[in-house]
Amino acid sequence: MKNGEFSEEDLSNAKTTIIATIDFIPDEQDTQISYYFGQEFAGRVVSIDEYKKIIENITKDKVIKLAKNIQLHTIYFLKGKEE
């Protein structure tokens, strides 16, 4: 992602999936609570409609810029117990 190795179609599909998930927030009380609790915890409240607009306005350049600021922190390898 840091090198922009994803298509506009990939980005569009990701945004569509995220927005579809956001559309279900009002349908479940637990999901609403989690959404708004997270907003309060982060110190900012964004309505669901505003959140969808933010996602819709994400560009490939914004994704690349963000990806360049992310660093790998930890890798875990889980292995089942051999019998």
Summary of the structure (lengths in Angstrom):
residues: 83
radius of gyration: 17.0
end to end distance: 40.0
largest distance: 52.6
contacts: 146
relative contact order: 0.15
helix: 60%
strand: 0%
